[in-house]
Amino acid sequence: MSDKSHTEDWSLVIKGKTSLFDLKFQDLWRYRDLLWMFVKRDFVSFYKQTVLGPLWFFIQPIFTTLVFTFVFGNLAGISTDGLPQYLFYLSGITAWNYFSDCLTKTSTVFRDNVAIFGKVYFPRLIMPLSIVVSNLVRFGVQLLLLAIMMVYFTIQGSSIEVTSAILLFPYLVLLMALLGLGAGLIITAMTTKYRDLTFLVTFGVQLLMYGTTVIYPLSAAPEKYKSFIELNPMTGIIEAFRFSLLGKGECTFNSIAYSSGVTLIVLLAGVVIFNKTERTFVDTI
């Protein structure tokens, strides 16, 4: 038997050098059962020893929305584009929570799983991908809460319109997931050498929220700051998110194209940095 036919019998080949852009799709598909195991682990471990369990999926956005309604809606009197205040804030929080959870949890992948990474081989991207998928479950539950509130306010006579932009909804969710994933991959790679970034992530994400149209519509932003707010790729995504579900918001081709372009750049940069760092991070973390 020739050497060529002999090597073709191997079911797995681990190469010492691979391209930085190599996503290892074949390995990811081969280890898909491991992906679902990590998704289940994330869900069960987070709520296993809690009294209310998955009810926290509802409690967190409800109380956050109530606080935003009281502080920004009633005390500060910030416009909500004619939408009911509770519905306006809940829609922004639902979208923002998914993005921020993907970013913050992905940003600590290397640190949180160093013991697993150092003992057994599997495609390292499985871990951050499992975070994105498990957060999608939480997003789906909170989206259900938003849908219930939409029905309630419609019955109450509020002018809520689901527009044709709802066809973009799956794409908007994909953008949020990939943007959070890409940014998280960059941060988790940098934290292997600069531990201080770990303490800045949560704080930075909270500050970034105020530079996004979560608590105010883009139409209410001061003109001198509007261009800076539009530089945030999440602004176009959240505006389109509200427009598709509630009929209010600035959803344009340029804003979606810009958010898509930034997301692609961040994701590619994240994959390159992640692939480069994963080879040696066990020795430095």
Backbone torsions as a table, in degrees:
resi	resn	phi	psi	omega
1	MET	NA	135.2	-178.4
2	SER	-73.8	163.0	179.1
3	ASP	-64.3	-34.4	-178.4
4	LYS	-64.6	-46.3	-179.6
5	SER	-68.1	-29.1	-179.8
6	HIS	-69.6	-41.5	-178.7
7	THR	-69.7	-26.3	-179.4
8	GLU	-70.8	-13.6	179.7
9	ASP	-79.8	-11.9	-178.8
10	TRP	-72.2	136.8	178.7
11	SER	-87.9	-20.1	-179.3
12	LEU	-145.0	129.9	177.4
13	VAL	-122.7	121.4	178.5
14	ILE	-103.0	117.7	-177.0
15	LYS	-100.2	145.8	-179.5
16	GLY	-72.7	-32.5	-178.2
17	LYS	-128.3	129.2	177.5
18	THR	-135.0	165.0	179.3
19	SER	-67.5	146.2	179.1
20	LEU	-66.9	-22.8	-179.9
21	PHE	-92.9	3.6	-177.5
22	ASP	-73.7	113.2	179.8
23	LEU	-88.5	-5.6	177.2
24	LYS	54.8	52.5	-176.8
25	PHE	-60.4	-37.3	-179.8
26	GLN	-64.9	-42.2	177.9
27	ASP	-66.3	-39.7	179.1
28	LEU	-61.4	-41.7	179.4
29	TRP	-68.8	-38.5	-180.0
30	ARG	-64.8	-31.9	-178.0
31	TYR	-101.6	25.4	-177.2
32	ARG	-62.4	-31.7	177.2
33	ASP	-64.9	-34.9	176.9
34	LEU	-67.4	-35.9	177.2
35	LEU	-59.2	-48.3	-179.3
36	TRP	-67.9	-29.6	176.6
37	MET	-66.6	-41.2	177.6
38	PHE	-67.0	-37.0	177.3
39	VAL	-61.7	-46.3	178.5
40	LYS	-63.8	-40.4	179.3
41	ARG	-61.2	-45.1	-179.6
42	ASP	-60.7	-42.0	-177.4
43	PHE	-69.1	-47.4	-175.4
44	VAL	-70.5	-44.7	-175.9
45	SER	-66.0	-32.1	-177.1
46	PHE	-72.3	-33.7	-174.8
47	TYR	-113.4	4.3	-173.5
48	LYS	-61.6	-43.2	-175.0
49	GLN	-105.4	23.4	176.1
50	THR	-98.6	151.3	-178.2
51	VAL	-73.8	-43.3	-175.0
52	LEU	-91.9	-14.8	176.0
53	GLY	58.5	-134.5	-176.8
54	PRO	-62.6	-11.2	176.9
55	LEU	-60.6	-20.8	176.7
56	TRP	-63.2	-22.0	175.0
57	PHE	-58.2	-35.8	-179.9
58	PHE	-89.6	-39.1	-173.1
59	ILE	-62.9	-45.9	-176.0
60	GLN	-60.4	-52.3	179.9
61	PRO	-67.9	-31.2	179.6
62	ILE	-64.6	-49.4	-178.1
63	PHE	-69.9	-36.9	177.0
64	THR	-63.5	-41.8	178.6
65	THR	-64.3	-41.2	178.2
66	LEU	-61.7	-42.0	179.0
67	VAL	-65.7	-44.7	179.2
68	PHE	-62.5	-40.4	179.6
69	THR	-62.2	-42.9	-178.5
70	PHE	-70.6	-46.7	-173.9
71	VAL	-77.5	-56.8	-173.5
72	PHE	-84.7	-32.4	-178.8
73	GLY	-82.6	-49.9	-175.1
74	ASN	-88.5	-50.4	-177.5
75	LEU	-73.9	-50.9	-177.8
76	ALA	-82.3	-22.7	178.3
77	GLY	66.5	34.0	179.9
78	ILE	-73.8	137.4	-178.9
79	SER	-63.1	148.0	175.0
80	THR	-122.1	27.0	176.6
81	ASP	61.3	28.1	179.0
82	GLY	82.3	-0.7	177.9
83	LEU	-85.9	153.6	172.1
84	PRO	-55.4	134.6	-174.4
85	GLN	-55.7	-46.2	-177.0
86	TYR	-60.1	-41.9	-178.3
87	LEU	-70.0	-38.3	179.4
88	PHE	-62.0	-49.5	-177.6
89	TYR	-70.3	-37.3	-179.4
90	LEU	-64.2	-39.1	179.3
91	SER	-64.9	-43.1	178.7
92	GLY	-66.3	-41.2	-179.5
93	ILE	-65.9	-40.1	-179.7
94	THR	-59.8	-46.6	179.9
95	ALA	-69.3	-44.8	-177.0
96	TRP	-65.6	-38.7	-179.4
97	ASN	-60.1	-40.3	-179.5
98	TYR	-64.9	-47.4	178.9
99	PHE	-62.0	-47.9	-175.9
100	SER	-67.5	-35.8	177.6
101	ASP	-66.1	-41.7	177.4
102	CYS	-61.7	-41.0	-177.8
103	LEU	-69.8	-52.7	-173.5
104	THR	-66.6	-40.0	-178.6
105	LYS	-75.0	-34.3	176.2
106	THR	-69.6	-30.5	-176.0
107	SER	-67.8	-10.5	179.0
108	THR	-118.9	19.7	-176.4
109	VAL	-59.6	-49.3	-178.2
110	PHE	-62.4	-45.5	-176.8
111	ARG	-67.4	-41.1	-175.0
112	ASP	-76.5	-22.3	-173.3
113	ASN	-122.9	23.2	-177.9
114	VAL	-59.9	-35.0	-179.2
115	ALA	-65.4	-39.6	179.4
116	ILE	-72.6	-45.0	-178.2
117	PHE	-61.4	-31.4	-176.6
118	GLY	-82.2	-6.4	-173.9
119	LYS	-113.5	-31.8	-172.7
120	VAL	-141.7	149.6	179.0
121	TYR	-88.7	136.4	164.7
122	PHE	-163.6	158.8	179.5
123	PRO	-57.2	119.4	-173.7
124	ARG	-63.5	-26.0	179.1
125	LEU	-67.1	-15.2	177.0
126	ILE	-56.7	-40.8	-175.5
127	MET	-65.0	-53.6	177.0
128	PRO	-64.5	-32.8	177.6
129	LEU	-65.2	-35.7	178.4
130	SER	-65.0	-33.4	177.9
131	ILE	-65.9	-44.0	179.6
132	VAL	-62.4	-42.0	-178.6
133	VAL	-69.9	-44.2	-179.3
134	SER	-65.0	-36.1	176.1
135	ASN	-68.1	-24.1	178.2
136	LEU	-65.9	-30.6	176.3
137	VAL	-64.1	-46.9	178.4
138	ARG	-62.3	-41.8	178.4
139	PHE	-61.0	-40.5	179.6
140	GLY	-63.5	-39.6	179.0
141	VAL	-66.8	-43.2	179.5
142	GLN	-69.0	-30.9	175.6
143	LEU	-66.6	-34.8	175.4
144	LEU	-63.1	-41.9	176.1
145	LEU	-60.8	-42.0	177.9
146	LEU	-62.0	-40.7	179.7
147	ALA	-64.1	-39.3	178.4
148	ILE	-63.5	-42.4	179.2
149	MET	-66.8	-34.9	177.2
150	MET	-63.2	-43.6	178.1
151	VAL	-63.3	-42.6	-179.0
152	TYR	-61.7	-48.5	-177.3
153	PHE	-71.5	-27.5	174.5
154	THR	-66.3	-41.7	177.0
155	ILE	-63.5	-34.1	179.7
156	GLN	-75.2	-6.1	175.4
157	GLY	100.9	8.3	179.0
158	SER	-73.2	147.1	-178.3
159	SER	-86.1	92.5	179.3
160	ILE	-119.2	130.0	-175.5
161	GLU	-132.1	121.2	172.5
162	VAL	-81.4	114.4	-173.2
163	THR	-90.4	174.2	178.3
164	SER	-66.1	-16.3	177.7
165	ALA	-66.1	-7.4	177.6
166	ILE	-60.5	-21.9	177.1
167	LEU	-64.4	-23.3	178.5
168	LEU	-84.8	-6.3	-171.8
169	PHE	-56.4	-49.1	177.8
170	PRO	-58.4	-36.3	179.5
171	TYR	-67.5	-37.8	178.7
172	LEU	-64.9	-40.9	177.5
173	VAL	-63.8	-41.0	178.0
174	LEU	-62.3	-40.7	178.5
175	LEU	-62.5	-43.7	178.8
176	MET	-61.2	-42.8	-178.7
177	ALA	-65.3	-47.2	-176.8
178	LEU	-70.5	-35.4	177.6
179	LEU	-66.2	-45.0	176.9
180	GLY	-64.8	-39.0	179.1
181	LEU	-64.5	-48.8	-178.7
182	GLY	-61.9	-46.6	179.1
183	ALA	-64.3	-38.4	179.1
184	GLY	-65.5	-38.8	179.1
185	LEU	-63.7	-39.4	178.3
186	ILE	-64.0	-45.5	-176.6
187	ILE	-68.6	-43.1	-178.1
188	THR	-64.5	-32.9	176.7
189	ALA	-68.9	-38.0	-178.6
190	MET	-73.3	-29.1	-178.6
191	THR	-71.9	-12.5	176.0
192	THR	-66.0	-25.7	177.7
193	LYS	-111.1	-31.3	-176.0
194	TYR	-118.9	90.2	-175.2
195	ARG	-65.7	-23.2	-178.2
196	ASP	-59.6	-27.3	-178.5
197	LEU	-62.2	-27.7	179.8
198	THR	-59.7	-39.0	-177.8
199	PHE	-78.1	-20.5	-176.8
200	LEU	-89.7	-19.2	-173.3
201	VAL	-62.5	-56.1	-177.4
202	THR	-60.1	-44.3	179.2
203	PHE	-63.5	-42.8	-179.0
204	GLY	-66.3	-38.0	179.2
205	VAL	-65.2	-38.7	177.6
206	GLN	-63.8	-41.6	177.8
207	LEU	-66.5	-38.6	-179.2
208	LEU	-62.3	-30.4	179.6
209	MET	-59.7	-36.5	-179.3
210	TYR	-75.2	-12.6	173.2
211	GLY	-96.0	11.0	177.7
212	THR	-122.5	158.2	-175.6
213	THR	-82.7	56.8	176.5
214	VAL	-87.9	-43.2	-175.6
215	ILE	-105.5	1.1	177.5
216	TYR	-153.3	151.2	176.3
217	PRO	-81.0	156.1	178.9
218	LEU	-62.0	-31.3	-179.7
219	SER	-66.4	-22.5	-179.1
220	ALA	-94.0	-4.4	-179.0
221	ALA	-72.7	139.7	176.6
222	PRO	-57.0	141.1	-174.3
223	GLU	-58.7	-34.7	-177.4
224	LYS	-72.9	-19.0	178.3
225	TYR	-104.4	-10.2	-172.3
226	LYS	-60.9	-41.0	-178.3
227	SER	-65.2	-34.0	178.3
228	PHE	-70.7	-38.5	178.3
229	ILE	-65.5	-36.3	179.7
230	GLU	-70.2	-18.9	176.4
231	LEU	-69.2	-21.7	176.8
232	ASN	-74.2	117.0	-177.0
233	PRO	-62.2	-23.5	178.5
234	MET	-72.8	-19.7	179.0
235	THR	-62.5	-50.3	179.3
236	GLY	-63.1	-35.0	-179.6
237	ILE	-68.3	-46.2	-178.4
238	ILE	-69.6	-38.0	176.6
239	GLU	-61.6	-43.9	178.2
240	ALA	-67.8	-34.8	177.6
241	PHE	-60.0	-47.8	178.9
242	ARG	-67.1	-41.2	-177.7
243	PHE	-63.9	-39.2	-177.9
244	SER	-67.8	-36.1	-175.7
245	LEU	-94.7	-34.9	-171.0
246	LEU	-117.1	-10.6	178.0
247	GLY	82.3	9.8	179.0
248	LYS	-129.1	136.7	-179.8
249	GLY	136.4	166.2	-178.5
250	GLU	-104.0	96.8	-178.8
251	CYS	-110.4	105.8	-178.8
252	THR	-125.1	161.1	178.0
253	PHE	-62.8	-40.0	-178.0
254	ASN	-64.1	-40.8	-178.6
255	SER	-67.7	-40.7	178.6
256	ILE	-68.3	-40.2	179.1
257	ALA	-64.2	-41.5	178.8
258	TYR	-63.2	-47.7	178.9
259	SER	-61.1	-38.2	179.0
260	SER	-65.6	-42.4	-179.9
261	GLY	-64.5	-45.5	178.9
262	VAL	-63.5	-41.7	179.1
263	THR	-60.5	-43.3	179.6
264	LEU	-62.8	-43.6	179.9
265	ILE	-64.2	-46.2	-179.4
266	VAL	-63.8	-40.9	-179.4
267	LEU	-65.3	-45.6	179.2
268	LEU	-63.0	-42.5	177.6
269	ALA	-63.1	-40.2	179.8
270	GLY	-64.1	-42.7	-179.7
271	VAL	-65.5	-43.6	179.9
272	VAL	-61.5	-49.3	-178.2
273	ILE	-66.4	-39.2	179.4
274	PHE	-64.2	-47.0	-180.0
275	ASN	-63.2	-35.4	179.2
276	LYS	-72.0	-38.3	-175.5
277	THR	-78.6	-33.5	-174.7
278	GLU	-62.6	-21.0	-178.4
279	ARG	-70.9	-29.7	-173.4
280	THR	-128.0	1.9	-170.4
281	PHE	-65.6	-28.9	-179.6
282	VAL	-61.5	-29.6	-178.9
283	ASP	-81.0	-18.3	-174.9
284	THR	-110.0	-21.8	-174.8
285	ILE	-76.3	NA	NA
